[in-house]
Structure formats: C-alpha cells, structure tokens
Amino acid sequence: MLKLKHTLGLTAVSAAVLLSACNDSGNETDGGDSTDGSIDVVATIAQIGEPLSVIAGDFANVETLMGPGVDPHIYEASQGDIRLFQQADIIFYNGLHLEAQLSDVFNSVETNAHAIGEKVDAGSLLEDEEDAGMDDPHIWFDVVLWEQALDAAVEELKVLLPDHADEIEENKQAYFAELEELHMYAVDTLAQIPEEQRILVTAHDAFQYFGEMNNIDVMGIQGLSTESEAGISDIQSTINTIVEKEVPAVFVESSVNDSTIQAVIEGANQAGHSIELGGELYSDAMGDAGTEEGTYIGMYRHNVDTIYSALTASE
C-alpha cells in the first residue's frame, strides 16, 4: 500500500511540473499495462475504494489513497501520490469539495479522474447551513445516494473493461442487494431509539445525510470541513443544547481530533449535566483494512450499533 505523507503538499503548478519531468525522463505513464490484464484504479477514500474492489473483483487493482484516521478535508498530495495518479488507468474521488487540497491537482494534470459524488441527484444534496451554496460532501452516509455514486463509478469501469462488463454488473447487483439490507437495518435499529433521545453530537458536521435518512437530529461542533476550527461560541452553544435536551452521550470521530468533544463533555459536567462519551464513529475515514470496520458495510453497521447503544443506555 502507498505510504501516506502529509508534509509534502504540492500546488497544482508544481504537480504539473513534476509530471512533465517524469515524462521527459522516459518513464511510461500509460495505465493498463498490468500483466494479468486488469486495470489500475485509484480511489481517494476507502468508502469508494473498498466497494469498488468488491464489485470489480480480479478485473481491477484498486488502491485507496487515504487510510484509516486520515482526514480528506486537509490531505495534500505527495510526490508519490502524483506518480500514482499518473500511472492509474482511472481515478475516483468524491468531489463536492471533500478532497479540497486535491481538486487543483486533478484539474491541472492529465488524469482520468472522476468525481462520483457530483454524479448523484443534485436535488438530493444537502447544503451547508452556515455557507449557502456549499453542498455537504458526506453523501456516503445516505445509502441510496451512495448507490448512485458507486453506480457512476461502475459504469466507467465497464467502459474500460468491456469484455467483463456483464460480470461487473452482476457483482454490482449483488453488492447493492447488501446495501439495501444495510439501509433497512439502519432504519429499523435507530427507529428504536426514543424520539426525544435521537440527537447525535459529533466533532464535525459529517452526519447530516445519516440524520436525514434515520430521523435523527445532528449537531456537528465544527462545520462541514475540518479546515475550520470550532470557536468558543460553537462549543458553548453545543453545551447549552446538550444540557437543555438532556443528551445522554456524544461521539468522537476516528479522523478528527477529539479536543472539542472533550471540551463539550467537561462543559456539560460543569453545568451539572452528566454526559458520557458514546464511542468512536467513522466519518471521513473507515477502519483498518482486513477488519469489519474496514469495509463500507461494516463501518456503517458499527456506527449504527454504537449510536444505538449509547443513546439507549439509560433505558
């Protein structure tokens, strides 16, 4: 797997210069040269890469750029990443300003990159309440919308693999059947939480689609992007709501610093309201490869079970 680096961020201009230098040195840049006849696919986040690895099977070598605990909002491309983009047959990223530091790279260098989040029904996208016109990029938390995004990616794979298009379509249908089961599991499980306790407090505003799908009120201390820091007023407003509505638990996220959540817990306790840390949720990153939480379905079920257990603990 690619070793991730966060300190060698490249601007779009320097990325283009790097690619030009690679080409001048005589290195091959065309994809599709795998000896087994498969294609090379790069996905920015595991929510894209892991499902596509299941659907494409042996017909594609899928590499995920950002691993567990990596925040896509602030991730910057390294020199190794640029080379990986250059050699890939196709790149899939979420778009909608999720991978904010990579958009200039994709727009400035010659890559076969596709923003699958921008292929979903635009009328179903949620807007940032604090920044009108900015779409919420965390669409993988709405299983129905994520099917649309993955379907757009699969169609591109079938173009590159026409001889295996039927098999890939069969794999997609089988996987989407599992997603339908996941959707029903989430809705049925979370509906058992008493309505007055369906308040989900997290570090940043990543769960709005999840809340819409499952009839849960969501409060993110930071905004849609972790690039912006939570202010004292944001923390105090969250504390006030928690105390007023007697929220039983709050949650940290695997890819976000937990300092704001800890500040909220401390503030609520000082205000006389005892609140628990409900557990760790996966938001912008999934779990370790080879674990249940390292799969999209397993990650989603983990979140559902963790939220359900924490918000019903007092029952």
C-alpha positions as CSV (number, residue, x, y, z in Angstrom):
1,M,0.0,0.0,0.0
2,L,1.1,3.6,-0.6
3,K,2.8,5.2,2.4
4,L,0.9,8.3,3.2
5,K,2.7,11.6,3.6
6,H,1.1,14.8,4.8
7,T,4.0,17.3,4.7
8,L,4.9,17.3,1.0
9,G,1.8,19.1,-0.3
10,L,2.1,20.2,-3.9
11,T,0.4,23.1,-5.6
12,A,-1.3,22.4,-9.0
13,V,1.6,24.2,-10.7
14,S,4.3,22.1,-9.1
15,A,2.3,19.0,-9.7
16,A,2.2,19.7,-13.4
17,V,5.9,20.4,-13.4
18,L,6.6,17.1,-11.7
19,L,4.6,15.2,-14.3
20,S,6.4,16.9,-17.1
21,A,9.7,16.0,-15.6
22,C,8.6,12.3,-15.3
23,N,7.5,12.3,-18.9
24,D,10.8,13.8,-20.1
25,S,12.8,11.1,-18.3
26,G,11.3,8.5,-20.5
27,N,9.1,6.8,-17.8
28,E,6.0,5.1,-19.1
29,T,2.8,6.9,-17.9
30,D,0.1,4.9,-19.7
31,G,-2.1,2.7,-17.5
32,G,-3.5,-0.7,-18.3
33,D,-0.1,-2.4,-18.5
34,S,-0.8,-5.0,-15.7
35,T,0.4,-8.4,-16.7
36,D,-2.8,-10.0,-15.6
37,G,-5.0,-7.9,-17.9
38,S,-6.6,-5.9,-15.0
39,I,-6.7,-2.2,-14.8
40,D,-5.2,0.1,-12.1
41,V,-7.7,2.1,-10.1
42,V,-7.0,4.8,-7.5
43,A,-9.7,5.9,-5.1
44,T,-9.1,8.8,-2.7
45,I,-11.2,7.4,0.2
46,A,-11.9,3.9,1.3
47,Q,-15.7,4.5,1.1
48,I,-15.1,4.4,-2.7
49,G,-12.2,2.0,-2.9
50,E,-13.4,-0.8,-0.8
51,P,-16.8,-1.2,-2.5
52,L,-15.2,-0.9,-6.0
53,S,-12.7,-3.6,-5.1
54,V,-15.6,-5.9,-4.3
55,I,-17.5,-5.1,-7.4
56,A,-14.6,-5.1,-9.8
57,G,-13.0,-8.2,-8.3
58,D,-10.0,-9.5,-10.1
59,F,-10.6,-7.2,-13.0
60,A,-9.1,-4.2,-11.2
61,N,-6.3,-3.4,-8.9
62,V,-7.9,-0.9,-6.5
63,E,-5.6,1.4,-4.5
64,T,-7.0,3.6,-1.8
65,L,-5.0,6.8,-1.2
66,M,-6.2,7.8,2.3
67,G,-6.1,5.2,5.0
68,P,-7.7,4.9,8.5
69,G,-7.6,8.1,10.5
70,V,-6.8,10.3,7.5
71,D,-8.8,13.5,7.1
72,P,-9.6,14.1,3.4
73,H,-10.5,17.7,4.0
74,I,-6.9,18.6,4.7
75,Y,-5.0,15.9,2.9
76,E,-2.3,17.2,0.5
77,A,-0.8,15.2,-2.4
78,S,2.8,13.9,-2.0
79,Q,5.2,13.3,-4.9
80,G,4.4,9.6,-4.6
81,D,0.7,10.4,-4.9
82,I,1.2,12.4,-8.1
83,R,3.1,9.5,-9.6
84,L,0.3,7.1,-8.6
85,F,-2.3,9.4,-10.3
86,Q,-0.1,9.5,-13.4
87,Q,0.1,5.7,-13.7
88,A,-3.5,4.9,-12.9
89,D,-6.0,3.9,-15.6
90,I,-8.7,5.7,-13.7
91,I,-9.2,7.7,-10.5
92,F,-12.3,8.1,-8.5
93,Y,-12.8,10.8,-5.9
94,N,-15.8,12.1,-4.0
95,G,-15.7,15.7,-5.1
96,L,-18.1,18.3,-3.7
97,H,-15.1,19.9,-2.1
98,L,-14.3,16.9,0.1
99,E,-10.7,16.5,-1.1
100,A,-10.2,20.2,-1.2
101,Q,-6.4,20.1,-1.5
102,L,-6.5,17.7,-4.4
103,S,-9.0,19.4,-6.7
104,D,-6.4,21.7,-8.2
105,V,-4.2,18.7,-8.9
106,F,-7.0,16.8,-10.7
107,N,-7.9,19.9,-12.7
108,S,-4.3,20.8,-13.7
109,V,-2.7,17.5,-14.7
110,E,-3.7,14.9,-17.2
111,T,-5.5,12.2,-15.3
112,N,-8.7,10.2,-15.9
113,A,-10.3,11.4,-12.7
114,H,-14.0,11.3,-11.9
115,A,-15.8,13.0,-9.1
116,I,-18.5,10.4,-8.4
117,G,-20.2,12.5,-5.7
118,E,-21.1,15.0,-8.3
119,K,-23.0,12.4,-10.3
120,V,-25.8,11.9,-7.8
121,D,-29.2,13.6,-8.0
122,A,-28.4,17.2,-7.3
123,G,-31.8,17.8,-5.8
124,S,-30.9,15.3,-3.0
125,L,-27.8,17.1,-1.9
126,L,-27.9,18.9,1.4
127,E,-26.4,22.4,1.8
128,D,-24.1,23.8,4.5
129,E,-26.4,25.7,6.8
130,E,-23.6,28.2,7.5
131,D,-22.3,28.5,3.9
132,A,-25.2,28.8,1.4
133,G,-24.3,27.2,-1.9
134,M,-21.8,24.8,-0.4
135,D,-23.0,21.2,-0.8
136,D,-22.4,18.7,2.0
137,P,-20.0,16.2,0.6
138,H,-20.6,13.4,3.1
139,I,-23.1,11.5,0.8
140,W,-21.9,8.0,1.7
141,F,-24.0,8.3,4.9
142,D,-27.1,8.1,2.7
143,V,-27.0,4.6,1.4
144,V,-29.4,5.4,-1.5
145,L,-27.3,8.3,-2.7
146,W,-24.1,6.3,-2.3
147,E,-25.5,3.6,-4.6
148,Q,-25.9,6.4,-7.2
149,A,-22.3,7.5,-6.8
150,L,-20.9,3.9,-6.9
151,D,-23.1,3.2,-10.0
152,A,-21.5,6.1,-11.8
153,A,-18.1,4.6,-11.0
154,V,-19.1,1.2,-12.1
155,E,-20.2,2.5,-15.5
156,E,-16.8,4.0,-16.0
157,L,-15.2,0.6,-15.1
158,K,-17.3,-1.2,-17.6
159,V,-16.1,1.2,-20.3
160,L,-12.5,0.3,-19.6
161,L,-13.4,-3.4,-19.2
162,P,-15.9,-4.1,-21.9
163,D,-15.2,-7.8,-22.0
164,H,-16.1,-8.1,-18.4
165,A,-19.0,-5.7,-18.2
166,D,-21.6,-8.3,-17.6
167,E,-19.7,-9.9,-14.7
168,I,-19.1,-6.5,-13.2
169,E,-22.8,-5.6,-13.5
170,E,-23.7,-8.9,-11.7
171,N,-21.2,-8.1,-8.9
172,K,-22.7,-4.7,-8.6
173,Q,-26.3,-6.0,-8.3
174,A,-25.2,-8.5,-5.6
175,Y,-23.4,-5.8,-3.7
176,F,-26.3,-3.3,-4.0
177,A,-28.6,-6.0,-2.6
178,E,-26.4,-6.0,0.5
179,L,-26.6,-2.2,0.6
180,E,-30.4,-2.4,0.6
181,E,-30.2,-4.8,3.6
182,L,-27.9,-2.3,5.3
183,H,-30.3,0.5,4.7
184,M,-33.2,-1.4,6.3
185,Y,-31.0,-2.5,9.2
186,A,-30.0,1.1,10.0
187,V,-33.5,2.5,9.7
188,D,-35.1,-0.3,11.8
189,T,-32.4,-0.2,14.5
190,L,-32.3,3.5,15.0
191,A,-36.1,3.8,15.0
192,Q,-36.0,2.0,18.3
193,I,-34.2,5.0,20.0
194,P,-36.9,7.1,21.8
195,E,-37.6,10.2,19.7
196,E,-36.5,12.7,22.3
197,Q,-33.1,10.9,22.6
198,R,-32.4,11.0,18.8
199,I,-29.7,13.7,19.0
200,L,-26.3,12.9,17.5
201,V,-23.5,15.2,18.7
202,T,-20.2,14.8,16.9
203,A,-16.9,16.7,16.3
204,H,-17.7,18.0,12.8
205,D,-20.8,18.2,10.6
206,A,-20.4,14.9,8.7
207,F,-23.6,13.1,9.6
208,Q,-26.4,15.3,8.1
209,Y,-27.3,12.7,5.5
210,F,-27.2,10.0,8.1
211,G,-29.6,12.0,10.2
212,E,-32.0,12.7,7.4
213,M,-32.1,9.1,6.4
214,N,-32.7,7.9,10.0
215,N,-34.8,10.7,11.5
216,I,-32.0,11.9,13.9
217,D,-31.1,15.4,14.8
218,V,-27.4,16.0,14.2
219,M,-25.1,18.6,15.7
220,G,-21.6,19.0,14.5
221,I,-19.4,21.3,16.6
222,Q,-17.2,22.2,13.5
223,G,-18.7,22.9,10.1
224,L,-18.7,20.6,7.1
225,S,-14.9,20.8,6.7
226,T,-12.4,20.3,9.4
227,E,-10.3,23.1,7.8
228,S,-12.3,25.5,10.0
229,E,-11.8,25.3,13.7
230,A,-14.6,25.3,16.3
231,G,-14.8,28.6,18.2
232,I,-15.7,29.0,21.9
233,S,-19.2,30.1,20.9
234,D,-19.7,26.9,18.9
235,I,-18.7,24.8,21.9
236,Q,-20.8,26.8,24.3
237,S,-23.8,26.6,22.0
238,T,-23.4,22.8,21.9
239,I,-23.1,22.5,25.6
240,N,-26.3,24.6,26.1
241,T,-28.3,22.3,23.8
242,I,-27.0,19.2,25.4
243,V,-28.0,20.4,28.9
244,E,-31.4,21.7,27.7
245,K,-32.3,18.5,25.9
246,E,-30.5,16.1,28.4
247,V,-28.5,14.4,25.6
248,P,-27.0,11.2,27.2
249,A,-23.9,10.8,25.0
250,V,-21.6,12.5,22.5
251,F,-19.2,10.9,20.0
252,V,-15.7,11.3,18.8
253,E,-14.6,10.6,15.2
254,S,-11.7,8.4,14.1
255,S,-10.3,11.1,11.7
256,V,-10.9,14.2,13.8
257,N,-9.1,15.5,16.9
258,D,-11.2,14.8,20.0
259,S,-10.4,18.0,21.8
260,T,-13.7,19.8,21.0
261,I,-15.7,16.8,22.2
262,Q,-13.7,16.6,25.4
263,A,-14.3,20.3,25.9
264,V,-18.1,19.8,25.5
265,I,-18.1,16.9,27.9
266,E,-16.2,19.0,30.5
267,G,-18.5,22.0,30.0
268,A,-21.7,19.9,30.3
269,N,-20.4,18.3,33.5
270,Q,-19.6,21.8,34.9
271,A,-23.2,22.8,34.1
272,G,-24.5,19.9,36.2
273,H,-25.3,17.6,33.3
274,S,-23.5,14.2,33.4
275,I,-22.8,13.1,29.8
276,E,-21.0,10.0,28.5
277,L,-18.6,9.5,25.7
278,G,-20.7,7.3,23.5
279,G,-17.8,5.9,21.5
280,E,-15.8,6.4,18.3
281,L,-17.6,6.8,15.0
282,Y,-16.1,6.5,11.5
283,S,-16.9,9.6,9.5
284,D,-14.4,10.7,6.8
285,A,-12.3,7.6,7.1
286,M,-13.0,3.9,7.7
287,G,-11.3,1.3,9.8
288,D,-8.2,-0.8,9.2
289,A,-8.2,-3.0,6.1
290,G,-9.0,-6.6,6.9
291,T,-11.4,-5.7,9.7
292,E,-15.2,-5.3,9.6
293,E,-14.9,-1.6,10.1
294,G,-12.5,-1.5,7.1
295,T,-15.5,-2.3,4.8
296,Y,-18.1,0.2,3.9
297,I,-20.9,-2.0,5.2
298,G,-19.1,-2.9,8.4
299,M,-18.2,0.7,9.1
300,Y,-21.8,1.8,8.6
301,R,-23.1,-1.0,10.9
302,H,-20.5,-0.1,13.5
303,N,-21.8,3.5,13.6
304,V,-25.4,2.4,13.8
305,D,-24.7,-0.1,16.6
306,T,-22.5,2.4,18.5
307,I,-25.1,5.2,18.3
308,Y,-28.0,2.9,19.2
309,S,-26.2,1.5,22.3
310,A,-25.1,5.0,23.6
311,L,-28.4,6.7,23.1
312,T,-30.4,3.9,24.7
313,A,-28.0,3.2,27.6
314,S,-30.3,4.8,30.1
315,E,-33.4,2.9,29.0
